[in-house]
Amino acid sequence: MKASVNGASAAGRRVGRVPAGFTLVEVLVVMGFIAAVAGVLGLALFAPAGGVALQAGQRTLATLCSAARARAVVTGGDARLLVAAGVAGSADRLRYLEIVHADPAGPDRWLTEGAGFLLPSGIYVVPPTAGAVPGGAAWPEGRCSTALSPSAEMLTINGAEAGPFYSVSFTARGTTRGGSVVLTAGRESEGGAGPQLEFAHPDRVRGVRLRTSGALTLLDEPGALDP
């Protein structure tokens, strides 16, 4: 009888030590999704900027948000999903996404593994404020990426300065500030200073909504983004 009680107590202690967050299986599944993203992009990278490409971009975005959250939990430190803010004429502006995690060697330093990802051709992340939307003078604030940092910043990644980037931040517990990340179809036109990017269709959007817990929901209709 005593052995049975002790066994129950030991079992109770083991159960009590199970950490909150992702299980190993969940982490492996997320990492598998990242590998699958490459295949998805291979099919959609040169698709016309419309429904198929926008949907492929949304799935890629959702997978990378989940992967960034998993990276934070696994490393036990902050992680970010970066979005290249770039400069006018830059080919990766608002299309290049990369996951980084905090460097334990020092504050405000970040580490990354492998290359980042490009969204399908013609698909872009909408900046966090209407004033930063390329060519979108009348772009509604309610359809901006509220989960992104309010402004772009330079970061030290793998020991070198890079950026500027907008970012979605995750804590070691997998939590985040919440909000939405919005994608839209954009177009480039020739201007006096080179190619000019323009977002002209606020009703042509998809995205993801992040809860403060880090869980996400796909947003398939423009109205779902409105407050």
Contacts in CASP RR format, 6 or more apart in sequence:
PFRMAT RR
TARGET T0000
AUTHOR 0000-0000-0000
METHOD contacts of the structure
MODEL  1
MKASVNGASAAGRRVGRVPAGFTLVEVLVVMGFIAAVAGVLGLALFAPAG
GVALQAGQRTLATLCSAARARAVVTGGDARLLVAAGVAGSADRLRYLEIV
HADPAGPDRWLTEGAGFLLPSGIYVVPPTAGAVPGGAAWPEGRCSTALSP
SAEMLTINGAEAGPFYSVSFTARGTTRGGSVVLTAGRESEGGAGPQLEFA
HPDRVRGVRLRTSGALTLLDEPGALDP
20 173 0 8 1.000
21 73 0 8 1.000
21 173 0 8 1.000
21 174 0 8 1.000
22 30 0 8 1.000
22 70 0 8 1.000
22 73 0 8 1.000
22 74 0 8 1.000
26 70 0 8 1.000
27 70 0 8 1.000
27 73 0 8 1.000
27 74 0 8 1.000
30 63 0 8 1.000
30 66 0 8 1.000
30 67 0 8 1.000
30 70 0 8 1.000
31 67 0 8 1.000
31 70 0 8 1.000
33 63 0 8 1.000
33 66 0 8 1.000
33 67 0 8 1.000
34 63 0 8 1.000
34 64 0 8 1.000
34 67 0 8 1.000
36 63 0 8 1.000
37 59 0 8 1.000
37 60 0 8 1.000
37 63 0 8 1.000
37 64 0 8 1.000
37 117 0 8 1.000
40 56 0 8 1.000
40 59 0 8 1.000
40 60 0 8 1.000
41 56 0 8 1.000
41 60 0 8 1.000
41 117 0 8 1.000
41 118 0 8 1.000
41 119 0 8 1.000
41 120 0 8 1.000
43 56 0 8 1.000
44 52 0 8 1.000
44 53 0 8 1.000
44 56 0 8 1.000
44 57 0 8 1.000
44 120 0 8 1.000
45 118 0 8 1.000
45 120 0 8 1.000
45 121 0 8 1.000
46 120 0 8 1.000
46 121 0 8 1.000
47 53 0 8 1.000
47 56 0 8 1.000
47 120 0 8 1.000
47 121 0 8 1.000
49 120 0 8 1.000
49 121 0 8 1.000
49 122 0 8 1.000
49 123 0 8 1.000
49 185 0 8 1.000
49 186 0 8 1.000
49 187 0 8 1.000
50 123 0 8 1.000
50 185 0 8 1.000
50 204 0 8 1.000
53 120 0 8 1.000
53 121 0 8 1.000
53 122 0 8 1.000
53 123 0 8 1.000
53 185 0 8 1.000
54 120 0 8 1.000
54 123 0 8 1.000
54 183 0 8 1.000
54 184 0 8 1.000
54 185 0 8 1.000
54 204 0 8 1.000
54 205 0 8 1.000
54 206 0 8 1.000
55 206 0 8 1.000
56 120 0 8 1.000
56 123 0 8 1.000
57 119 0 8 1.000
57 120 0 8 1.000
57 123 0 8 1.000
57 183 0 8 1.000
57 206 0 8 1.000
58 183 0 8 1.000
58 206 0 8 1.000
58 207 0 8 1.000
58 208 0 8 1.000
58 218 0 8 1.000
58 220 0 8 1.000
60 97 0 8 1.000
60 117 0 8 1.000
60 119 0 8 1.000
60 120 0 8 1.000
61 97 0 8 1.000
61 119 0 8 1.000
61 125 0 8 1.000
61 181 0 8 1.000
61 183 0 8 1.000
61 207 0 8 1.000
61 208 0 8 1.000
62 208 0 8 1.000
62 216 0 8 1.000
62 218 0 8 1.000
64 81 0 8 1.000
64 97 0 8 1.000
64 99 0 8 1.000
64 117 0 8 1.000
65 81 0 8 1.000
65 168 0 8 1.000
65 181 0 8 1.000
65 208 0 8 1.000
65 210 0 8 1.000
65 216 0 8 1.000
66 216 0 8 1.000
67 99 0 8 1.000
68 79 0 8 1.000
68 80 0 8 1.000
68 81 0 8 1.000
68 99 0 8 1.000
68 168 0 8 1.000
68 170 0 8 1.000
69 79 0 8 1.000
69 170 0 8 1.000
69 174 0 8 1.000
69 176 0 8 1.000
69 214 0 8 1.000
71 79 0 8 1.000
71 99 0 8 1.000
71 101 0 8 1.000
71 170 0 8 1.000
72 78 0 8 1.000
72 79 0 8 1.000
72 101 0 8 1.000
72 170 0 8 1.000
72 171 0 8 1.000
72 172 0 8 1.000
72 173 0 8 1.000
72 174 0 8 1.000
73 172 0 8 1.000
73 173 0 8 1.000
73 174 0 8 1.000
75 101 0 8 1.000
75 102 0 8 1.000
75 172 0 8 1.000
76 172 0 8 1.000
77 101 0 8 1.000
77 102 0 8 1.000
77 171 0 8 1.000
77 172 0 8 1.000
78 101 0 8 1.000
78 102 0 8 1.000
78 169 0 8 1.000
78 170 0 8 1.000
78 171 0 8 1.000
78 172 0 8 1.000
79 99 0 8 1.000
79 100 0 8 1.000
79 101 0 8 1.000
79 102 0 8 1.000
79 169 0 8 1.000
79 170 0 8 1.000
80 99 0 8 1.000
80 100 0 8 1.000
80 101 0 8 1.000
80 110 0 8 1.000
80 167 0 8 1.000
80 168 0 8 1.000
80 169 0 8 1.000
80 170 0 8 1.000
81 97 0 8 1.000
81 98 0 8 1.000
81 99 0 8 1.000
81 167 0 8 1.000
81 168 0 8 1.000
81 170 0 8 1.000
82 97 0 8 1.000
82 98 0 8 1.000
82 99 0 8 1.000
82 100 0 8 1.000
82 155 0 8 1.000
82 165 0 8 1.000
82 166 0 8 1.000
82 167 0 8 1.000
83 94 0 8 1.000
83 96 0 8 1.000
83 97 0 8 1.000
83 125 0 8 1.000
83 145 0 8 1.000
83 148 0 8 1.000
83 165 0 8 1.000
83 166 0 8 1.000
83 167 0 8 1.000
83 168 0 8 1.000
84 90 0 8 1.000
84 92 0 8 1.000
84 93 0 8 1.000
84 94 0 8 1.000
84 95 0 8 1.000
84 96 0 8 1.000
84 97 0 8 1.000
84 98 0 8 1.000
84 163 0 8 1.000
84 164 0 8 1.000
84 165 0 8 1.000
85 93 0 8 1.000
85 94 0 8 1.000
85 127 0 8 1.000
85 152 0 8 1.000
85 163 0 8 1.000
85 164 0 8 1.000
85 165 0 8 1.000
85 166 0 8 1.000
86 92 0 8 1.000
86 93 0 8 1.000
86 94 0 8 1.000
86 152 0 8 1.000
86 163 0 8 1.000
86 164 0 8 1.000
87 93 0 8 1.000
88 134 0 8 1.000
88 193 0 8 1.000
88 194 0 8 1.000
88 195 0 8 1.000
88 196 0 8 1.000
88 197 0 8 1.000
89 188 0 8 1.000
89 194 0 8 1.000
89 195 0 8 1.000
89 196 0 8 1.000
89 197 0 8 1.000
92 118 0 8 1.000
93 124 0 8 1.000
93 197 0 8 1.000
94 124 0 8 1.000
94 125 0 8 1.000
94 126 0 8 1.000
94 127 0 8 1.000
94 134 0 8 1.000
94 197 0 8 1.000
95 118 0 8 1.000
95 119 0 8 1.000
95 122 0 8 1.000
95 123 0 8 1.000
95 124 0 8 1.000
95 125 0 8 1.000
96 116 0 8 1.000
96 117 0 8 1.000
96 118 0 8 1.000
97 116 0 8 1.000
97 117 0 8 1.000
97 118 0 8 1.000
97 119 0 8 1.000
97 125 0 8 1.000
98 112 0 8 1.000
98 115 0 8 1.000
98 116 0 8 1.000
98 117 0 8 1.000
98 165 0 8 1.000
99 112 0 8 1.000
99 116 0 8 1.000
100 110 0 8 1.000
100 111 0 8 1.000
100 112 0 8 1.000
100 155 0 8 1.000
100 157 0 8 1.000
101 110 0 8 1.000
101 111 0 8 1.000
101 112 0 8 1.000
102 109 0 8 1.000
102 110 0 8 1.000
102 111 0 8 1.000
103 109 0 8 1.000
103 110 0 8 1.000
103 111 0 8 1.000
108 155 0 8 1.000
108 156 0 8 1.000
109 156 0 8 1.000
109 157 0 8 1.000
109 159 0 8 1.000
110 155 0 8 1.000
110 156 0 8 1.000
110 157 0 8 1.000
110 158 0 8 1.000
111 157 0 8 1.000
111 158 0 8 1.000
112 157 0 8 1.000
112 158 0 8 1.000
119 125 0 8 1.000
119 183 0 8 1.000
122 185 0 8 1.000
122 186 0 8 1.000
122 187 0 8 1.000
123 183 0 8 1.000
123 184 0 8 1.000
123 185 0 8 1.000
123 186 0 8 1.000
124 183 0 8 1.000
124 184 0 8 1.000
124 185 0 8 1.000
124 186 0 8 1.000
124 197 0 8 1.000
124 199 0 8 1.000
125 145 0 8 1.000
125 148 0 8 1.000
125 166 0 8 1.000
125 181 0 8 1.000
125 182 0 8 1.000
125 183 0 8 1.000
126 133 0 8 1.000
126 139 0 8 1.000
126 143 0 8 1.000
126 144 0 8 1.000
126 145 0 8 1.000
126 182 0 8 1.000
126 183 0 8 1.000
126 184 0 8 1.000
126 199 0 8 1.000
126 205 0 8 1.000
127 133 0 8 1.000
127 144 0 8 1.000
127 145 0 8 1.000
127 148 0 8 1.000
127 166 0 8 1.000
128 144 0 8 1.000
128 145 0 8 1.000
128 146 0 8 1.000
128 148 0 8 1.000
128 149 0 8 1.000
128 150 0 8 1.000
128 151 0 8 1.000
128 166 0 8 1.000
129 141 0 8 1.000
129 144 0 8 1.000
129 150 0 8 1.000
130 136 0 8 1.000
130 139 0 8 1.000
130 140 0 8 1.000
130 141 0 8 1.000
130 144 0 8 1.000
131 139 0 8 1.000
133 139 0 8 1.000
133 144 0 8 1.000
133 199 0 8 1.000
134 196 0 8 1.000
134 197 0 8 1.000
134 198 0 8 1.000
134 199 0 8 1.000
135 196 0 8 1.000
135 197 0 8 1.000
135 198 0 8 1.000
135 199 0 8 1.000
135 200 0 8 1.000
136 198 0 8 1.000
136 199 0 8 1.000
136 200 0 8 1.000
139 199 0 8 1.000
139 202 0 8 1.000
140 202 0 8 1.000
140 226 0 8 1.000
142 225 0 8 1.000
142 226 0 8 1.000
142 227 0 8 1.000
143 182 0 8 1.000
143 202 0 8 1.000
143 205 0 8 1.000
143 222 0 8 1.000
143 225 0 8 1.000
143 226 0 8 1.000
144 182 0 8 1.000
145 166 0 8 1.000
145 180 0 8 1.000
145 181 0 8 1.000
145 182 0 8 1.000
146 178 0 8 1.000
146 179 0 8 1.000
146 180 0 8 1.000
147 168 0 8 1.000
147 176 0 8 1.000
147 177 0 8 1.000
147 178 0 8 1.000
147 179 0 8 1.000
147 180 0 8 1.000
147 181 0 8 1.000
147 210 0 8 1.000
148 166 0 8 1.000
148 167 0 8 1.000
148 168 0 8 1.000
148 181 0 8 1.000
149 166 0 8 1.000
149 167 0 8 1.000
149 168 0 8 1.000
149 169 0 8 1.000
151 166 0 8 1.000
152 163 0 8 1.000
152 164 0 8 1.000
152 165 0 8 1.000
152 166 0 8 1.000
153 163 0 8 1.000
153 164 0 8 1.000
153 165 0 8 1.000
153 167 0 8 1.000
154 161 0 8 1.000
154 162 0 8 1.000
154 163 0 8 1.000
154 164 0 8 1.000
154 165 0 8 1.000
155 161 0 8 1.000
155 162 0 8 1.000
155 163 0 8 1.000
155 165 0 8 1.000
156 162 0 8 1.000
168 176 0 8 1.000
168 181 0 8 1.000
168 210 0 8 1.000
169 176 0 8 1.000
169 177 0 8 1.000
170 176 0 8 1.000
170 214 0 8 1.000
174 213 0 8 1.000
174 214 0 8 1.000
175 212 0 8 1.000
175 213 0 8 1.000
175 214 0 8 1.000
176 210 0 8 1.000
176 212 0 8 1.000
176 214 0 8 1.000
177 210 0 8 1.000
177 212 0 8 1.000
178 209 0 8 1.000
178 210 0 8 1.000
178 211 0 8 1.000
178 212 0 8 1.000
178 214 0 8 1.000
179 209 0 8 1.000
179 210 0 8 1.000
180 207 0 8 1.000
180 208 0 8 1.000
180 209 0 8 1.000
180 210 0 8 1.000
180 219 0 8 1.000
180 225 0 8 1.000
181 207 0 8 1.000
181 208 0 8 1.000
181 210 0 8 1.000
182 205 0 8 1.000
182 206 0 8 1.000
182 207 0 8 1.000
182 219 0 8 1.000
182 225 0 8 1.000
183 205 0 8 1.000
183 206 0 8 1.000
183 207 0 8 1.000
184 199 0 8 1.000
184 201 0 8 1.000
184 202 0 8 1.000
184 204 0 8 1.000
184 205 0 8 1.000
185 201 0 8 1.000
185 204 0 8 1.000
186 197 0 8 1.000
186 198 0 8 1.000
186 199 0 8 1.000
186 200 0 8 1.000
186 201 0 8 1.000
187 197 0 8 1.000
187 198 0 8 1.000
187 200 0 8 1.000
188 195 0 8 1.000
188 196 0 8 1.000
188 197 0 8 1.000
188 198 0 8 1.000
189 195 0 8 1.000
189 196 0 8 1.000
189 198 0 8 1.000
190 196 0 8 1.000
202 222 0 8 1.000
203 222 0 8 1.000
204 222 0 8 1.000
205 222 0 8 1.000
205 225 0 8 1.000
206 218 0 8 1.000
206 219 0 8 1.000
206 220 0 8 1.000
207 218 0 8 1.000
207 219 0 8 1.000
207 220 0 8 1.000
207 225 0 8 1.000
208 216 0 8 1.000
208 217 0 8 1.000
208 218 0 8 1.000
208 219 0 8 1.000
209 216 0 8 1.000
209 217 0 8 1.000
209 219 0 8 1.000
209 224 0 8 1.000
210 216 0 8 1.000
211 217 0 8 1.000
219 225 0 8 1.000
END
